């Protein structure tokens, strides 16, 4: 006998969104990426690496929370 998972609406309503985000914005982002072809996804990824305003780097998992905090402080 299994447990019935909650409806999508129940899950979404329980989430805490960052400033400027809400359930509608999340749905729009999900829809965009679900419709994206593999070629479009690859082109988007490649463009991100070519953007001179950002750097891509590998960060050890244990340092991810520290890096996230630094980014939050930078944007504050």
Beta strands, then each sheet from edge to edge (+ up, - down):
end
